[in-house]
Amino acid sequence: MEAVKDGAPRREETFTVRVLNNISPVGLRKLPVEKYVIESETSTPDAILLRSFNMHDMEIPETLKAVGRAGAGVNNIPVDVLSKRGVPVFNAPGANANAVKELVLAAMFLSARNICEAWDYVRDLSADKPEELNKLVEQGKKKFVGFELPGKTLGVVGLGAIGVEVANSALALGMNVLGFDPAMTVQRAWQLSAGVQQAGSIEDLIARSDFVTVHVPLVDATRALIGETQIRKMPRRAILMNFARGPIVEEAAVLNALDDDRIAGYVCDFPTLANKNHAKVIALPHLGASTGEAEENCAAMVAANIREFLEDGNIRHSVNFPEAIMPRVGGYRLAVANANVPNMVGQISTCLAEAGQNIVDLLNKSRGDLAYTLVDVEQPVSPDTFNRIRAIDGVLSARLVG
């Protein structure tokens, strides 16, 4: 398809997106058919969209420019490998927050009122007559006396999109709420109710909470974040909830504490052979984001991020590269992913200057060991200049956008 821009006819770019899982049509509609081809088997995709597919064992295509996870966690994606190749990995933070929040609230009700145990009791009753059933019901209900949530304390570890919603909703139920997150963003702080109290540490939070819920990503620093040391500080009445990732909680320590009556219960979204039949465990089949609304929200957000990156080079909601958003003001755009080392922008600028290029706009952002540079210039970048930039030591990937 021919398009005219700045007086010069050029062929409009199209992109191929490979889907590794079923992606909501709401999300796929963010990628217009005029510019995007959606495939499930292609070996030369520009981008990959997925949910739970394990990418660790797959061969990464040389054509790949971006990966989008229609959800929050990215432990099924080889982020380090992709980072070294200059490929941003996008996710959808907050898109499933309401779904997870509702399940956490449900978990507190299930635990406080012994609902699962009571339901099992009724289903197992053997009675042939209404009078007999009523008698057994009245006799059995004494076993399932629970407690009410107002006045109880919920401790929230991790105050991102989900943690903030959980904390605010618990306050609305009349609970006391403690929060702990040393890396909390200013954006989330604005969203958090002033009624949430700050805990000095995880141990401080745990020691004062009737319920503890964790909402942090699974990284090396959070693996076994709630372990034996932390669990020993929990009150005997306490209930631990994990709707983040299984390994964030040290399961053996939790089960030992349950067996010794040191804590009252464990509710999680990650069944294992060890926990699924434990009398004090409610293990759900990873239902956290399993709502139609959450799947649509996640797919729509990540597809929009992928489109913005492919068409304009902007990075929004990436887990490995910095946020980098520069409005298009005309001209021609160069996008460079590179190692965060000195004089990278200087070397790129020198290549452009030696080619007689005038820079219209420039943005450089860094995140840890990685950086990303957007440069708008007045004239098309020649193949020779582009190859010189790609050959700079430390450049991970480069492309001409649009």
C-alpha positions as CSV (number, residue, x, y, z in Angstrom):
1,M,0.0,0.0,0.0
2,E,1.5,3.4,-1.0
3,A,1.3,6.3,1.4
4,V,2.3,9.8,0.9
5,K,4.1,11.6,3.8
6,D,6.2,14.8,3.7
7,G,5.7,14.8,-0.1
8,A,7.5,11.5,-0.7
9,P,5.6,8.3,-1.6
10,R,6.6,5.3,0.7
11,R,5.2,1.8,1.2
12,E,3.2,1.7,4.5
13,E,4.7,-0.8,6.9
14,T,2.8,-3.9,8.0
15,F,3.5,-6.1,11.0
16,T,3.1,-9.8,11.7
17,V,2.0,-10.7,15.3
18,R,2.2,-14.3,16.5
19,V,-0.2,-15.4,19.2
20,L,0.9,-18.2,21.5
21,N,-2.3,-18.4,23.5
22,N,-5.9,-17.4,22.8
23,I,-6.0,-13.7,23.1
24,S,-9.3,-11.8,23.7
25,P,-10.8,-10.4,20.4
26,V,-11.1,-7.1,22.3
27,G,-7.3,-6.9,22.4
28,L,-6.8,-8.1,18.8
29,R,-9.1,-5.4,17.6
30,K,-6.5,-2.9,18.8
31,L,-4.4,-4.2,15.9
32,P,-6.1,-3.1,12.7
33,V,-6.2,-5.6,9.8
34,E,-4.9,-2.9,7.4
35,K,-1.5,-3.0,9.2
36,Y,-1.4,-6.2,11.2
37,V,-1.4,-9.9,10.3
38,I,-2.3,-12.2,13.2
39,E,-0.7,-15.6,13.0
40,S,-0.3,-18.6,15.3
41,E,2.5,-20.5,13.4
42,T,4.7,-17.9,11.7
43,S,8.4,-18.2,12.2
44,T,9.1,-14.5,11.4
45,P,6.9,-12.4,13.7
46,D,7.5,-8.8,14.5
47,A,5.8,-9.3,17.9
48,I,4.5,-12.1,20.0
49,L,1.4,-11.9,22.2
50,L,0.8,-14.6,24.9
51,R,-0.7,-15.3,28.3
52,S,0.7,-18.4,30.0
53,F,2.7,-20.1,27.2
54,N,6.2,-21.0,28.3
55,M,8.7,-19.2,26.0
56,H,11.8,-20.4,27.9
57,D,12.2,-23.5,25.6
58,M,11.3,-21.9,22.3
59,E,13.7,-20.5,19.7
60,I,13.5,-16.7,19.6
61,P,13.0,-15.5,16.0
62,E,15.6,-13.1,14.6
63,T,12.7,-10.8,13.4
64,L,11.2,-10.4,16.9
65,K,10.9,-6.8,18.0
66,A,8.6,-7.0,21.0
67,V,6.8,-9.4,23.3
68,G,3.5,-8.7,25.0
69,R,2.1,-10.6,28.0
70,A,-1.7,-10.2,28.4
71,G,-1.3,-10.2,32.2
72,A,1.1,-9.0,34.9
73,G,3.6,-11.8,35.7
74,V,6.3,-12.5,33.1
75,N,8.1,-15.5,34.7
76,N,7.1,-17.6,31.6
77,I,9.1,-15.3,29.4
78,P,12.9,-15.3,29.0
79,V,13.2,-11.6,29.9
80,D,17.0,-11.6,30.3
81,V,17.6,-13.3,26.9
82,L,15.3,-10.8,25.2
83,S,16.9,-7.8,27.0
84,K,20.3,-8.8,25.6
85,R,18.7,-8.7,22.1
86,G,17.1,-5.3,22.7
87,V,13.6,-6.7,22.7
88,P,11.2,-5.0,25.1
89,V,8.8,-7.2,27.1
90,F,5.4,-5.5,27.7
91,N,2.8,-6.5,30.3
92,A,-0.5,-5.1,31.5
93,P,-0.1,-3.9,35.1
94,G,-3.4,-3.1,36.8
95,A,-5.6,-4.4,34.0
96,N,-6.5,-7.5,36.2
97,A,-6.4,-5.6,39.5
98,N,-10.1,-5.6,40.2
99,A,-10.4,-9.4,39.4
100,V,-7.6,-10.3,41.8
101,K,-8.9,-7.8,44.4
102,E,-12.4,-9.5,44.4
103,L,-10.8,-12.9,44.9
104,V,-8.7,-11.7,47.8
105,L,-11.9,-10.3,49.5
106,A,-13.7,-13.6,48.8
107,A,-10.7,-15.5,50.4
108,M,-11.2,-13.5,53.6
109,F,-14.9,-14.3,53.7
110,L,-14.3,-18.0,52.9
111,S,-11.8,-18.1,55.8
112,A,-13.6,-16.0,58.3
113,R,-16.8,-17.9,58.0
114,N,-15.4,-21.4,57.3
115,I,-17.5,-21.6,54.2
116,C,-15.6,-24.3,52.3
117,E,-15.6,-26.6,55.3
118,A,-19.3,-25.9,56.0
119,W,-20.2,-26.6,52.3
120,D,-18.3,-29.9,52.4
121,Y,-20.1,-30.8,55.6
122,V,-23.5,-30.3,54.1
123,R,-22.7,-32.1,50.8
124,D,-21.5,-35.1,52.8
125,L,-24.6,-35.4,55.0
126,S,-26.5,-38.6,54.7
127,A,-30.2,-38.0,55.3
128,D,-33.3,-39.4,53.7
129,K,-35.9,-37.1,55.4
130,P,-36.1,-33.3,55.8
131,E,-36.4,-33.6,59.5
132,E,-33.3,-35.7,59.7
133,L,-31.4,-33.3,57.5
134,N,-32.5,-30.3,59.6
135,K,-31.3,-32.0,62.8
136,L,-27.9,-32.8,61.3
137,V,-27.6,-29.2,60.0
138,E,-28.4,-27.7,63.5
139,Q,-26.0,-30.1,65.2
140,G,-23.1,-29.5,62.7
141,K,-23.2,-25.7,62.4
142,K,-21.5,-25.3,65.8
143,K,-18.3,-26.6,64.2
144,F,-18.2,-23.7,61.8
145,V,-18.6,-20.7,64.0
146,G,-16.6,-17.9,62.4
147,F,-15.8,-14.2,62.9
148,E,-16.6,-10.9,61.2
149,L,-14.2,-8.7,59.3
150,P,-14.8,-5.2,60.7
151,G,-12.1,-4.4,63.3
152,K,-9.8,-7.1,62.1
153,T,-6.4,-6.1,60.6
154,L,-5.3,-6.9,57.0
155,G,-1.6,-6.6,56.2
156,V,-0.9,-5.9,52.5
157,V,2.7,-6.7,51.3
158,G,3.2,-4.9,47.9
159,L,1.2,-1.7,47.1
160,G,1.1,-1.8,43.4
161,A,-2.2,-1.7,41.4
162,I,-3.6,-4.8,43.0
163,G,-2.3,-4.2,46.6
164,V,-3.8,-0.6,46.6
165,E,-7.2,-1.8,45.5
166,V,-7.2,-4.6,48.1
167,A,-6.1,-2.1,50.8
168,N,-8.8,0.4,49.9
169,S,-11.5,-2.2,49.7
170,A,-10.6,-3.7,53.1
171,L,-10.9,-0.2,54.6
172,A,-14.4,0.1,53.2
173,L,-15.3,-3.1,54.9
174,G,-14.3,-1.6,58.3
175,M,-11.0,-3.4,58.6
176,N,-7.7,-1.9,59.9
177,V,-5.2,-2.0,57.1
178,L,-1.4,-2.1,57.3
179,G,0.8,-1.7,54.1
180,F,4.4,-2.3,53.3
181,D,6.2,-1.5,50.0
182,P,9.6,0.2,50.1
183,A,9.4,0.6,46.3
184,M,5.9,2.2,46.1
185,T,5.5,4.6,43.2
186,V,4.1,8.2,43.6
187,Q,1.2,7.2,41.3
188,R,0.1,4.4,43.6
189,A,0.6,6.6,46.7
190,W,-1.9,9.0,45.3
191,Q,-4.4,6.2,44.8
192,L,-3.9,4.7,48.3
193,S,-6.4,5.8,51.0
194,A,-5.0,7.9,53.8
195,G,-6.5,5.4,56.2
196,V,-3.9,2.7,55.3
197,Q,-1.2,2.6,58.0
198,Q,2.5,2.1,57.1
199,A,4.3,-0.9,58.5
200,G,8.0,-0.6,59.3
201,S,8.9,-3.9,57.8
202,I,7.3,-7.2,56.6
203,E,7.9,-8.7,60.1
204,D,6.2,-5.7,61.7
205,L,3.2,-6.0,59.4
206,I,2.9,-9.7,59.9
207,A,3.1,-9.5,63.7
208,R,0.1,-7.1,63.8
209,S,-2.2,-8.7,61.2
210,D,-5.1,-11.1,61.3
211,F,-4.9,-11.6,57.5
212,V,-1.7,-11.2,55.4
213,T,-1.9,-10.9,51.6
214,V,1.1,-10.6,49.2
215,H,1.0,-8.7,45.9
216,V,4.6,-8.6,44.6
217,P,6.1,-10.0,41.4
218,L,8.2,-13.2,41.5
219,V,11.8,-12.2,41.2
220,D,15.0,-13.4,43.0
221,A,14.4,-10.9,45.8
222,T,10.8,-12.0,46.5
223,R,11.3,-15.8,46.2
224,A,10.4,-17.2,49.7
225,L,9.7,-13.7,50.8
226,I,7.3,-15.2,53.4
227,G,9.4,-17.9,55.0
228,E,9.9,-19.6,58.3
229,T,11.3,-16.4,60.0
230,Q,8.2,-14.3,59.0
231,I,5.7,-17.0,59.7
232,R,6.9,-17.5,63.2
233,K,5.9,-13.9,63.9
234,M,2.3,-14.4,62.8
235,P,-0.4,-14.6,65.4
236,R,-2.0,-18.0,65.9
237,R,-5.3,-16.7,64.6
238,A,-3.7,-15.4,61.4
239,I,-4.6,-16.4,57.8
240,L,-2.0,-16.1,55.0
241,M,-3.2,-15.4,51.5
242,N,-1.1,-15.7,48.3
243,F,-2.6,-14.7,45.0
244,A,0.7,-13.4,43.5
245,R,3.0,-16.4,42.7
246,G,3.4,-19.7,44.5
247,P,7.2,-19.5,45.3
248,I,6.8,-16.1,47.0
249,V,5.6,-18.1,50.0
250,E,7.8,-20.9,51.4
251,E,5.2,-23.7,51.3
252,A,6.9,-26.1,53.7
253,A,7.1,-23.5,56.4
254,V,3.4,-22.7,56.0
255,L,2.3,-26.3,56.1
256,N,4.5,-26.9,59.2
257,A,2.9,-23.9,60.9
258,L,-0.6,-25.1,60.0
259,D,0.2,-28.6,61.4
260,D,1.5,-27.1,64.6
261,D,-1.5,-24.8,65.0
262,R,0.8,-21.8,64.8
263,I,-1.4,-20.1,62.2
264,A,-5.1,-20.7,61.3
265,G,-5.1,-21.0,57.6
266,Y,-3.6,-20.6,54.1
267,V,-5.5,-19.5,51.0
268,C,-3.7,-19.6,47.7
269,D,-4.2,-19.7,44.0
270,F,-1.5,-22.3,43.4
271,P,-2.4,-25.9,44.3
272,T,0.4,-28.4,44.9
273,L,0.4,-32.1,45.8
274,A,1.4,-31.0,49.3
275,N,-1.3,-28.4,49.9
276,K,-4.4,-29.3,47.9
277,N,-5.9,-31.7,50.4
278,H,-4.7,-30.1,53.6
279,A,-7.5,-29.4,56.0
280,K,-6.4,-25.8,56.7
281,V,-5.7,-24.9,53.1
282,I,-8.0,-23.5,50.5
283,A,-6.2,-23.9,47.2
284,L,-7.9,-22.5,44.1
285,P,-6.9,-23.3,40.5
286,H,-5.2,-20.0,39.6
287,L,-8.4,-18.0,39.3
288,G,-6.9,-14.6,40.1
289,A,-7.3,-13.0,36.7
290,S,-9.8,-15.5,35.4
291,T,-12.7,-13.2,34.5
292,G,-13.9,-12.2,31.1
293,E,-13.4,-8.6,32.0
294,A,-9.8,-9.1,33.2
295,E,-8.8,-11.0,30.1
296,E,-10.3,-8.3,27.8
297,N,-8.6,-5.5,29.8
298,C,-5.2,-7.2,29.8
299,A,-5.4,-8.0,26.1
300,A,-6.5,-4.5,25.1
301,M,-3.7,-2.8,27.2
302,V,-0.9,-5.0,26.0
303,A,-2.0,-4.9,22.3
304,A,-2.1,-1.1,22.5
305,N,1.4,-1.0,24.0
306,I,2.7,-3.3,21.2
307,R,1.1,-1.2,18.5
308,E,2.5,2.1,19.9
309,F,6.0,0.5,20.1
310,L,5.9,-1.0,16.5
311,E,4.4,2.1,14.9
312,D,6.0,4.9,16.9
313,G,8.8,3.3,18.8
314,N,7.4,4.5,22.2
315,I,7.8,2.2,25.2
316,R,5.0,2.1,27.7
317,H,4.6,-0.6,30.5
318,S,7.7,-2.6,29.7
319,V,9.2,-4.8,32.4
320,N,12.8,-4.6,31.1
321,F,13.2,-1.3,29.3
322,P,12.5,2.3,30.5
323,E,9.4,4.2,29.8
324,A,10.1,6.2,26.7
325,I,7.4,8.3,25.1
326,M,8.1,11.0,22.6
327,P,5.4,12.6,20.4
328,R,5.9,12.5,16.7
329,V,6.5,15.9,15.3
330,G,7.2,14.9,11.7
331,G,10.4,13.7,10.1
332,Y,11.9,10.2,10.4
333,R,12.4,8.3,13.6
334,L,15.3,6.1,14.7
335,A,14.8,3.8,17.8
336,V,17.9,2.3,19.5
337,A,18.0,-0.1,22.4
338,N,21.4,-0.1,24.0
339,A,23.5,-0.9,27.0
340,N,23.4,1.9,29.6
341,V,27.0,3.1,29.1
342,P,28.6,6.5,28.7
343,N,28.6,8.4,25.4
344,M,26.1,6.3,23.6
345,V,23.9,9.2,22.6
346,G,27.1,11.1,21.6
347,Q,28.1,8.3,19.2
348,I,24.6,8.1,17.7
349,S,24.5,11.8,17.2
350,T,27.9,11.9,15.6
351,C,26.9,9.3,13.0
352,L,23.8,11.4,12.2
353,A,25.8,14.6,12.1
354,E,28.4,13.1,9.8
355,A,25.6,12.1,7.4
356,G,24.3,15.7,7.4
357,Q,21.3,14.9,9.4
358,N,19.6,17.6,11.6
359,I,18.1,16.2,14.8
360,V,14.5,17.4,15.3
361,D,13.9,15.8,18.7
362,L,15.7,13.3,20.9
363,L,14.8,11.3,24.0
364,N,17.2,9.0,26.0
365,K,16.0,7.0,29.0
366,S,17.8,4.4,31.1
367,R,16.7,1.6,33.4
368,G,19.5,-0.3,35.2
369,D,21.9,-1.8,32.6
370,L,19.6,-0.9,29.7
371,A,18.8,2.3,27.9
372,Y,16.6,3.4,25.0
373,T,17.0,6.3,22.6
374,L,14.5,7.9,20.2
375,V,15.8,10.3,17.6
376,D,13.7,12.2,15.1
377,V,15.6,13.6,12.1
378,E,14.6,15.7,9.0
379,Q,15.7,13.3,6.2
380,P,15.5,9.6,5.6
381,V,18.4,7.7,7.3
382,S,20.6,6.1,4.7
383,P,21.4,2.4,4.9
384,D,25.1,3.2,5.5
385,T,24.3,5.6,8.4
386,F,21.8,3.1,9.9
387,N,24.4,0.2,9.7
388,R,27.1,2.5,11.3
389,I,24.7,3.1,14.3
390,R,23.9,-0.6,14.5
391,A,27.6,-1.4,14.7
392,I,28.2,0.8,17.7
393,D,29.5,-1.2,20.6
394,G,26.7,-1.6,23.1
395,V,23.8,-1.2,20.6
396,L,21.5,-4.1,21.2
397,S,18.9,-3.4,18.4
398,A,18.0,-0.5,16.1
399,R,15.2,0.2,13.7
400,L,13.7,2.9,11.6
401,V,10.2,3.5,12.7
402,G,7.4,4.3,10.3
